[in-house]
Amino acid sequence: MDVASDDNSMNSLKSDALDAPIPHAPWRLPILGHSVQLFTDPLPFVEKLAQIGSLVRVDLGRLPMLLITDPDLTHQVLQDSRTFDKGGPLTDKMRELASNSLLTSRYDDHKVQRKLMQPAFSRTRIAGYASEMNQAIDAVIGHWQEGDVVEITAACYEIAARSASRTMFAANVTGAATASVVEDLTTYLGGLFIRLMVPSRLMRLLPTPANVRYNGAMRRLHMTIDRMIDAYRQSGVDHGDLLSMMLAARDENGEPWTHKEIHEQVLTMFLAGIETTASVMGWTIYLISQHPDFAERVAAQVIDTVGDAEPQADHFPKLSEIRCAVMETLRLYPPAWLSTRVVTRETTLGKYRLRAGDAVAYSPYVLQRNPALFEAPERFAPERWLPENAKSMSSRSFIPFGGGVFKCIGDQFGVMEVTLTLAKILSRWRLSPVTKDRVRPVPRRALLAPNKFEIRLAAR
């Protein structure tokens, strides 16, 4: 197959409305576009695009996508959510599972949904989740013993699944149920990535083993959520949790949410509450385990602050070492490494004029590893986030949770869960890596999760 040429006809979007030609990413293949690079090694590919321009056209097959590599242009997109609405290839594919939920809804619907769900993520409510989170963490790490070798990625997923179920839905999803939910989410996110990078309807309809697994995972996830909602309705008990709140909610016309609307939101909360939190948790433990001196400082600070008590939200201001580690992990490995939007009306982005319907993407991973924004960007350096260092940092250079009206509603929920987990583990155990190879992201995943790695425990 011949590589497409780099002449002007291939290097710019053909539109009379453009003020400047948008450069085309190199090595585009006929029909396939850049799907091969994105499918086989997406992170290095998108990182290199910053050398080409602030806005670069990438083709998902024959579907053009405009990827932003500039912090100012990214900021413009995040702050103008009416012009750059939820949509584009990734969001559209996620609607196959989450439909019109808080994760995928357009501006007007999102505004209504967020207002109804915001009370569950207030500062006071999040602080109150600490007790349930501590119980979920203890259920996983409470049986660890001296000398055990623990596969951390799996442990983090179990903690996140238990915590999400206990705090969001007051249901204790344990054992086989937890494993099933995590396995199905993992299968779904792998299939989602393939559908994003190879956007062919024919490929999705073929009864391949991958498609069978993907469709089966979605079907089981829907069944799990339906059983949970039905059990809540039948009990008639207000648990004071997110699901109870949604069942009691009324829209602007005084009407309750439909079963479908509640189903979509619950599924979104499972997806965000388990996958993204487990990812950040796993990466943070991995990075800290590679820096034993820093791990000792974290442990000393936790022991000095918390003592024999359970860590709570009011301890957080004094756990600065953990806060810095989590922030640095979010910089290096933001779970949502790629997000897409759709242009709703003709507009200008920097020197480029865009048309309604254009798909725009931004990558926190690319932005937060830009050497012009961060010194030695590949290095794990928690001290970047000390107040005296962070004060000179632009907020436009750090967007792991997105921004504007679409910013992740559960960002502080996830940070608290990760903080509690680190405080409990590092105050009890010294962690010695068993996996000697560098841990890399799971290949071909829609979210940036760490691959499996093992840690040996030594009691403090």
Secondary structure, DSSP 8 states (H G I E B T S, - for coil): ------SHHHHS---TT-SS---B-SS-BTTTBTHHHHHH-HHHHHHHGGGT-SEEEEEETTEEEEEE--HHHHHHHHH-TTTEEE-HHHHHHHHHHH-SSTTT--HHHHHHHHHHHGGGGSHHHHHHTHHHHHHHHHHHHTT--TT-EEEHHHHHHHHHHHHHHHHHSS----HHHHHHHHHHHHHHHHHHHHHHHS--HHHHHS--HHHHHHHHHHHHHHHHHHHHHHHHHHH----SSHHHHHHH-B-TTS-B--HHHHHHHHHHHHIIIIIIHHHHHHHHHHHHHT-HHHHHHHHHHHHHHHTTS---GGGGGG-HHHHHHHHHHHHH--S---EEEEE-S-EEETTEEE-TT-EEEE-HHHHTT-TTTSSSTTS--GGGGSHHHHTTS-GGG--TT--GGGS-TTHHHHHHHHHHHHHHHHHHEEEEE---S---B-SS-SS--B---EEEEEE-
